[in-house]
Amino acid sequence: MKTTLLKGGSLVNEGRIFQADLRIEGQRISEISEQGLAAKDNETVIDLAGKLIIPGMIDDQVHFREPGLTHKAEIYTEAKAAVAGGITTFMEMPNTVPNTLTQELLADKYAIGKAKSLANYSFFMGASNDNLDEVLKTNVKDVCGVKVFMGSSTGNMLVDQDEVLDELFRNCPMLIATHCEDEATIRANTELARQKFGENVPISQHPIIRSEEACYLSSSKAVRLAQKHNTRLHILHTSTAKELDLFSNKLPLAEKRITAEACIHHLWFNDANYDEKGTYIKWNPAVKTANDQKNIMNAVLDNRIDIIATDHAPHTIAEKENTYFSVPSGGPLVQHALPALFEMHQSGKISIEDIVRKTSHAVADCFEIKDRGYLKEGYFADLAIVNLNAPWQVNKGNVLSKCGWSPFEGQTFKATIEKTFVSGHLAYESGKFDESVKGERITFNR
């Protein structure tokens, strides 16, 4: 069995940063020692003095666009971009073409992941107004969850019938992840914007059209349903300060039935950035005010928000350069999420320990992932090696997502992801990939 010894690095795990040696045997971490480990015969030894060893980020919300939208992205390209960004595991959403609304279509996506993904993977089962029977067939042991769009979405994935939502929340035995925006409110706001601006609505109207009230009405509805039926609910990409009152930090994560997520773009950008970035930072839910941004970070730190994710959702440059109503929402984020968080750390906004807790530990706990998300003996060796003092600038030439652009273009990050191990395999090192071993389908302790 191949073994690798990581010597002299600073491990970040469970609220501690400490120097230790770490041994990988096969796919798993076999030993961690603060006293040091002696190299074995024929063992690969990597000196990591001055570097951080962190559990790889587990991104619980990505859109890799395959099948059906592969002109924008595909599992192969986006998984590589994720690994280069220190993301070792992703959970991918069902609004592909066709929408993932049957067990057969879900199995098709897992087959693509097995054949093409350099990162570990899981795929959400999608819900619609008429596929409850299919949803209830989903295996809780090897599927991350059920995704419900309680707001506009692609194809047949808007679940807007109250009786369907009630039945889904009543009967679903696994985690339900929701996109929460109230469709009626958005439509009314859209009509007001059209009356004022015609078809040339400025991008600055996006957070007004997809407003705080639209988010709160839908999120609060989801919370009421979950409380009514004791459903395991996870609210994705929280974007407003008002919604934060829906979440509690009174219980440890393992006991919570309702959890919440913040995304990189809602922590980094606010509505003042529309002037410079324009439609390239058009997301749903919208990037909103600096006050929302500040309060979302506060909720991350005080545990009302449990997870940080990306909502990576690429579109082509041509698509993003259309007028407001023609521009799709979303952008690529997996390659730059951890560097952005370490930049926030270096400006005093978040600790390294909290970055690891919110991007890895808490995701593993929230989704009950088996043997991942921590630096522990016996766990899978999903690791990222971080150099906090290796500045680099984002430009089109080093963007790895298939779409070829990033909302972070021009940004200089101080931290670099130097290496990424995926299930014990050194998949990425200093700009180069080893694709000889693919990622693993993750499983769950449910």
C-alpha positions as CSV (number, residue, x, y, z in Angstrom):
1,M,0.0,0.0,0.0
2,K,1.4,3.4,-1.0
3,T,2.2,5.6,2.0
4,T,2.9,9.4,2.2
5,L,4.3,11.2,5.2
6,L,3.5,14.9,5.5
7,K,6.1,16.4,7.9
8,G,6.2,19.6,9.8
9,G,2.9,21.2,8.7
10,S,0.4,23.0,10.9
11,L,-2.7,21.0,11.1
12,V,-6.1,22.8,11.5
13,N,-8.7,20.6,13.1
14,E,-11.5,20.9,15.6
15,G,-10.6,24.4,16.7
16,R,-6.9,23.9,17.0
17,I,-3.8,24.8,14.9
18,F,-0.9,22.6,15.9
19,Q,2.3,21.3,14.3
20,A,2.2,17.5,13.6
21,D,3.2,14.9,11.2
22,L,0.5,13.1,9.2
23,R,0.8,9.7,7.4
24,I,-1.5,8.7,4.6
25,E,-1.8,5.0,3.8
26,G,-3.9,4.2,0.8
27,Q,-7.0,6.3,0.9
28,R,-6.9,7.2,4.6
29,I,-5.1,9.0,7.3
30,S,-3.3,6.3,9.4
31,E,-1.3,8.3,11.9
32,I,-1.1,11.9,13.3
33,S,1.6,12.7,15.8
34,E,2.6,16.0,17.4
35,Q,5.8,14.2,18.5
36,G,6.8,13.5,14.9
37,L,6.8,10.3,12.8
38,A,9.9,8.6,11.3
39,A,9.8,7.8,7.6
40,K,9.3,4.2,6.5
41,D,11.2,2.5,3.8
42,N,10.1,3.6,0.3
43,E,7.7,6.2,1.8
44,T,7.1,9.5,0.0
45,V,8.0,12.3,2.4
46,I,6.7,15.9,1.8
47,D,8.1,18.7,3.9
48,L,5.3,21.1,4.8
49,A,7.1,23.4,7.3
50,G,5.3,26.8,7.3
51,K,2.3,25.4,5.5
52,L,-1.3,24.7,6.7
53,I,-2.8,21.2,6.4
54,I,-6.6,21.5,6.4
55,P,-9.4,19.1,5.6
56,G,-10.5,19.7,2.1
57,M,-13.6,21.9,1.7
58,I,-16.8,20.0,1.2
59,D,-19.0,22.2,-1.0
60,D,-22.6,21.4,-0.5
61,Q,-24.0,23.5,-3.4
62,V,-22.6,23.4,-6.9
63,H,-24.1,23.4,-10.4
64,F,-21.7,21.6,-12.8
65,R,-24.2,21.8,-15.7
66,E,-24.0,18.2,-16.9
67,P,-26.0,16.8,-18.5
68,G,-27.5,19.1,-21.0
69,L,-25.7,22.4,-20.4
70,T,-22.1,21.4,-21.1
71,H,-21.4,24.5,-23.2
72,K,-21.2,26.3,-19.8
73,A,-19.5,23.6,-17.7
74,E,-19.1,19.9,-17.2
75,I,-18.4,17.6,-14.3
76,Y,-14.8,17.0,-15.6
77,T,-13.8,20.6,-15.9
78,E,-15.5,21.9,-12.8
79,A,-14.3,19.1,-10.5
80,K,-10.7,19.9,-11.6
81,A,-11.3,23.6,-10.8
82,A,-12.7,22.6,-7.4
83,V,-9.7,20.4,-6.6
84,A,-7.3,23.3,-7.6
85,G,-9.2,25.4,-5.1
86,G,-8.8,22.9,-2.2
87,I,-12.4,21.5,-2.5
88,T,-12.2,17.7,-2.2
89,T,-15.9,16.9,-2.3
90,F,-18.9,18.5,-3.9
91,M,-22.7,18.0,-3.9
92,E,-24.3,18.9,-7.2
93,M,-27.7,20.3,-7.9
94,P,-30.5,18.7,-10.0
95,N,-31.4,21.6,-12.3
96,T,-29.5,20.2,-15.3
97,V,-31.2,19.2,-18.6
98,P,-33.1,17.0,-18.1
99,N,-33.9,17.9,-14.5
100,T,-32.9,15.1,-12.1
101,L,-36.4,14.1,-11.2
102,T,-36.2,10.3,-11.5
103,Q,-34.0,7.7,-9.9
104,E,-32.8,6.7,-13.4
105,L,-31.7,10.2,-14.2
106,L,-30.0,10.5,-10.7
107,A,-28.1,7.2,-11.4
108,D,-27.0,8.7,-14.8
109,K,-25.3,11.6,-13.0
110,Y,-23.6,9.3,-10.6
111,A,-22.2,7.3,-13.5
112,I,-20.8,10.5,-15.0
113,G,-19.2,11.4,-11.7
114,K,-17.6,8.0,-11.3
115,A,-16.1,8.2,-14.8
116,K,-15.0,11.9,-14.9
117,S,-14.8,13.6,-11.5
118,L,-11.4,14.2,-9.9
119,A,-13.1,15.3,-6.7
120,N,-15.4,13.2,-4.4
121,Y,-19.0,13.7,-5.3
122,S,-22.7,13.4,-4.4
123,F,-25.8,14.5,-6.3
124,F,-29.1,15.9,-5.0
125,M,-32.4,14.3,-6.0
126,G,-34.7,17.0,-7.4
127,A,-38.3,17.7,-6.4
128,S,-41.1,19.0,-8.5
129,N,-44.9,19.4,-8.2
130,D,-45.5,15.9,-9.4
131,N,-42.6,13.5,-8.5
132,L,-43.1,12.8,-4.8
133,D,-43.1,9.0,-5.4
134,E,-39.7,9.2,-7.1
135,V,-38.3,11.5,-4.3
136,L,-39.3,9.0,-1.6
137,K,-37.3,6.2,-3.4
138,T,-34.1,8.1,-2.7
139,N,-31.5,6.1,-0.7
140,V,-30.6,8.1,2.4
141,K,-27.2,6.2,2.7
142,D,-25.7,7.3,-0.6
143,V,-27.5,10.5,-1.7
144,C,-26.8,13.8,0.0
145,G,-30.3,15.1,0.0
146,V,-33.4,16.4,-1.8
147,K,-33.4,19.8,-3.4
148,V,-36.5,22.0,-3.5
149,F,-36.7,25.2,-5.4
150,M,-39.2,27.4,-3.6
151,G,-38.7,30.1,-6.2
152,S,-37.9,30.4,-9.9
153,S,-35.8,27.7,-11.4
154,T,-34.9,25.8,-14.5
155,G,-37.5,23.6,-16.2
156,N,-40.1,21.9,-14.1
157,M,-38.4,22.4,-10.7
158,L,-40.4,25.2,-9.1
159,V,-42.4,23.6,-6.3
160,D,-45.1,26.1,-5.6
161,Q,-48.2,24.0,-4.7
162,D,-48.8,24.2,-0.9
163,E,-50.2,20.7,-0.7
164,V,-47.2,19.2,-2.5
165,L,-44.8,21.1,-0.2
166,D,-46.7,19.8,2.8
167,E,-46.6,16.2,1.7
168,L,-42.9,16.5,0.8
169,F,-42.0,18.0,4.2
170,R,-44.2,15.4,6.0
171,N,-42.8,12.3,4.3
172,C,-39.2,13.0,3.2
173,P,-36.9,10.9,5.4
174,M,-33.8,12.8,4.6
175,L,-32.4,16.3,4.4
176,I,-34.3,18.8,2.3
177,A,-32.2,21.6,0.9
178,T,-34.2,24.7,-0.2
179,H,-33.7,27.6,-2.5
180,C,-36.1,30.2,-0.9
181,E,-37.5,33.1,-2.8
182,D,-41.2,33.9,-3.1
183,E,-42.2,33.8,-6.7
184,A,-45.3,36.0,-6.4
185,T,-43.2,38.8,-4.8
186,I,-40.5,38.5,-7.5
187,R,-43.1,38.7,-10.3
188,A,-44.7,41.8,-8.7
189,N,-41.4,43.5,-8.3
190,T,-40.4,42.6,-11.9
191,E,-43.6,44.2,-13.2
192,L,-42.8,47.4,-11.2
193,A,-39.3,47.5,-12.7
194,R,-40.6,47.0,-16.2
195,Q,-43.0,49.9,-15.7
196,K,-40.2,52.1,-14.7
197,F,-37.4,51.0,-17.0
198,G,-38.9,49.0,-19.8
199,E,-36.7,46.2,-20.9
200,N,-33.5,48.0,-20.0
201,V,-33.6,47.4,-16.3
202,P,-30.3,48.2,-14.6
203,I,-28.5,45.4,-12.8
204,S,-28.7,47.6,-9.6
205,Q,-32.4,46.7,-9.5
206,H,-31.7,43.0,-9.1
207,P,-31.7,43.0,-5.2
208,I,-34.9,45.1,-5.3
209,I,-36.6,42.7,-7.7
210,R,-35.4,39.7,-5.8
211,S,-35.9,41.5,-2.6
212,E,-35.4,40.9,1.1
213,E,-39.1,40.3,1.5
214,A,-39.1,37.7,-1.3
215,C,-36.4,35.8,0.5
216,Y,-37.9,36.1,4.0
217,L,-41.5,35.0,2.9
218,S,-40.1,31.8,1.4
219,S,-37.5,31.0,4.0
220,S,-40.0,31.5,6.9
221,K,-42.5,29.3,5.0
222,A,-39.9,26.6,4.8
223,V,-39.1,26.9,8.4
224,R,-42.8,26.7,9.4
225,L,-43.2,23.5,7.4
226,A,-40.1,22.0,8.9
227,Q,-41.2,22.8,12.4
228,K,-44.7,21.4,11.7
229,H,-43.3,18.1,10.4
230,N,-40.0,17.9,12.2
231,T,-38.3,17.8,8.8
232,R,-34.5,18.0,8.5
233,L,-34.3,21.3,6.6
234,H,-31.2,23.1,5.2
235,I,-31.7,26.6,3.8
236,L,-29.2,27.4,1.1
237,H,-27.5,30.7,0.3
238,T,-29.0,33.0,2.9
239,S,-28.7,36.5,1.6
240,T,-30.5,38.9,4.0
241,A,-30.1,40.0,7.6
242,K,-33.9,39.6,8.1
243,E,-33.7,35.8,7.5
244,L,-31.2,35.4,10.3
245,D,-33.8,35.6,13.0
246,L,-35.2,32.3,11.6
247,F,-32.1,30.4,12.8
248,S,-30.8,29.5,16.2
249,N,-27.4,29.0,17.8
250,K,-28.9,27.5,21.0
251,L,-28.3,23.9,20.0
252,P,-25.1,22.1,18.9
253,L,-25.1,21.4,15.1
254,A,-25.7,17.6,15.6
255,E,-29.0,18.4,17.3
256,K,-30.3,21.0,14.9
257,R,-33.2,20.1,12.6
258,I,-33.0,23.4,10.8
259,T,-29.6,24.6,9.4
260,A,-28.5,27.4,7.1
261,E,-25.8,28.2,4.7
262,A,-24.0,31.3,3.5
263,C,-22.2,31.6,0.2
264,I,-18.9,33.2,-0.7
265,H,-20.4,35.9,-3.0
266,H,-22.8,37.1,-0.2
267,L,-19.8,37.4,2.1
268,W,-17.5,39.1,-0.4
269,F,-19.7,41.4,-2.5
270,N,-22.5,43.9,-1.8
271,D,-24.8,46.1,-3.9
272,A,-22.0,48.7,-4.2
273,N,-20.1,46.2,-6.4
274,Y,-22.8,46.2,-9.2
275,D,-21.3,49.4,-10.7
276,E,-18.0,47.6,-11.3
277,K,-19.0,44.0,-11.8
278,G,-22.4,44.4,-13.4
279,T,-24.2,41.3,-14.5
280,Y,-21.1,39.2,-13.6
281,I,-22.3,39.2,-10.0
282,K,-26.0,38.6,-10.8
283,W,-26.9,35.6,-8.6
284,N,-30.2,34.3,-7.2
285,P,-30.7,35.2,-4.4
286,A,-29.2,38.6,-5.2
287,V,-26.2,40.1,-3.6
288,K,-27.8,42.7,-1.3
289,T,-26.6,45.5,1.0
290,A,-23.5,46.0,3.0
291,N,-25.6,45.6,6.1
292,D,-26.8,42.2,4.9
293,Q,-23.2,41.2,4.1
294,K,-22.0,42.2,7.6
295,N,-24.8,40.4,9.4
296,I,-24.4,37.2,7.4
297,M,-20.8,37.1,8.4
298,N,-21.8,37.7,12.0
299,A,-24.2,34.8,11.8
300,V,-21.5,32.6,10.4
301,L,-19.3,33.4,13.4
302,D,-22.0,33.0,16.0
303,N,-23.4,29.7,14.5
304,R,-26.8,30.8,13.4
305,I,-25.4,30.0,9.9
306,D,-23.7,26.6,9.9
307,I,-22.0,26.2,6.6
308,I,-20.1,28.2,3.9
309,A,-20.5,27.1,0.3
310,T,-20.1,28.4,-3.2
311,D,-23.3,27.9,-5.3
312,H,-20.8,27.6,-8.2
313,A,-23.0,28.1,-11.3
314,P,-21.1,29.0,-14.5
315,H,-22.5,30.7,-17.6
316,T,-20.6,31.7,-20.7
317,I,-19.3,35.2,-21.1
318,A,-21.7,35.7,-24.0
319,E,-24.6,34.8,-21.8
320,K,-23.4,37.1,-19.0
321,E,-23.1,40.1,-21.4
322,N,-26.8,40.3,-22.2
323,T,-29.4,42.8,-20.9
324,Y,-30.9,42.3,-17.4
325,F,-33.8,40.0,-18.3
326,S,-31.7,37.9,-20.7
327,V,-28.7,37.4,-18.3
328,P,-28.8,34.1,-16.4
329,S,-27.9,34.2,-12.7
330,G,-24.8,32.5,-11.3
331,G,-21.1,32.5,-11.6
332,P,-18.0,30.3,-11.1
333,L,-16.6,30.2,-7.6
334,V,-15.1,26.8,-6.7
335,Q,-11.5,27.6,-7.6
336,H,-11.4,30.8,-5.6
337,A,-13.6,30.1,-2.6
338,L,-10.9,29.1,-0.1
339,P,-8.4,31.8,-1.3
340,A,-11.2,34.4,-0.8
341,L,-11.9,33.1,2.7
342,F,-8.2,33.2,3.6
343,E,-8.2,36.8,2.3
344,M,-11.1,37.5,4.6
345,H,-9.1,35.9,7.4
346,Q,-6.1,38.1,6.7
347,S,-8.3,41.2,6.9
348,G,-9.5,40.1,10.3
349,K,-13.0,39.0,9.4
350,I,-12.8,35.2,10.2
351,S,-10.4,32.9,11.9
352,I,-8.6,30.0,10.2
353,E,-10.3,27.6,12.6
354,D,-13.7,29.0,11.7
355,I,-12.9,28.7,7.9
356,V,-12.2,25.0,8.4
357,R,-15.2,24.5,10.7
358,K,-17.7,26.1,8.3
359,T,-16.3,24.6,5.0
360,S,-15.5,21.1,6.2
361,H,-16.4,20.0,9.8
362,A,-19.9,21.5,9.8
363,V,-20.7,20.2,6.3
364,A,-19.7,16.7,7.3
365,D,-21.8,16.9,10.5
366,C,-24.8,18.6,8.8
367,F,-25.1,16.0,6.1
368,E,-23.8,13.1,8.3
369,I,-21.0,12.3,5.9
370,K,-19.1,9.1,6.7
371,D,-15.4,9.4,7.5
372,R,-14.7,12.8,5.9
373,G,-14.4,16.4,6.9
374,Y,-11.9,16.1,9.7
375,L,-8.2,15.3,10.1
376,K,-8.6,12.1,12.1
377,E,-6.9,8.7,12.0
378,G,-9.0,6.3,10.0
379,Y,-10.7,9.1,8.1
380,F,-10.3,9.6,4.3
381,A,-7.3,11.7,3.5
382,D,-9.1,14.6,1.9
383,L,-6.6,17.4,2.5
384,A,-5.6,20.8,1.2
385,I,-2.1,22.3,1.7
386,V,-2.3,26.1,2.0
387,N,0.6,28.6,1.8
388,L,-0.6,31.8,3.4
389,N,2.2,33.9,1.9
390,A,2.2,33.1,-1.8
391,P,0.4,36.0,-3.5
392,W,-1.2,35.5,-7.0
393,Q,-3.6,37.4,-9.1
394,V,-6.8,36.0,-10.7
395,N,-6.9,36.5,-14.5
396,K,-8.6,34.8,-17.4
397,G,-5.4,32.9,-18.1
398,N,-5.5,31.0,-14.8
399,V,-9.2,30.4,-14.5
400,L,-9.9,26.7,-14.8
401,S,-13.7,26.6,-15.0
402,K,-14.9,25.9,-18.6
403,C,-16.7,29.3,-18.8
404,G,-13.3,31.1,-18.8
405,W,-14.0,33.9,-16.4
406,S,-14.3,34.7,-12.7
407,P,-16.0,37.5,-10.6
408,F,-12.6,37.7,-8.9
409,E,-10.6,38.7,-11.9
410,G,-8.0,41.3,-11.0
411,Q,-8.1,40.3,-7.3
412,T,-4.7,39.4,-5.7
413,F,-5.0,36.7,-3.1
414,K,-2.3,36.2,-0.5
415,A,-3.0,32.5,0.0
416,T,-2.3,29.7,-2.5
417,I,-3.7,26.2,-2.5
418,E,-0.4,24.3,-3.2
419,K,-1.6,20.7,-3.1
420,T,-4.9,18.8,-2.8
421,F,-5.2,15.2,-1.7
422,V,-8.5,13.5,-2.7
423,S,-9.1,10.2,-0.8
424,G,-5.4,9.8,-0.3
425,H,-4.5,10.6,-3.9
426,L,-2.3,13.7,-4.7
427,A,-4.7,15.0,-7.3
428,Y,-3.3,18.6,-7.6
429,E,0.1,20.1,-7.0
430,S,1.4,23.5,-8.0
431,G,-0.8,23.9,-11.1
432,K,-0.6,20.3,-12.3
433,F,-3.1,17.5,-12.0
434,D,-2.7,13.8,-11.6
435,E,-6.0,12.4,-13.1
436,S,-5.0,8.7,-12.8
437,V,-7.3,8.2,-9.9
438,K,-10.9,9.6,-9.8
439,G,-12.8,10.8,-6.8
440,E,-15.2,8.6,-4.7
441,R,-18.9,8.6,-4.2
442,I,-19.4,9.7,-0.6
443,T,-21.7,7.9,1.8
444,F,-23.7,9.0,4.8
445,N,-24.2,7.8,8.4
446,R,-28.0,7.8,8.3
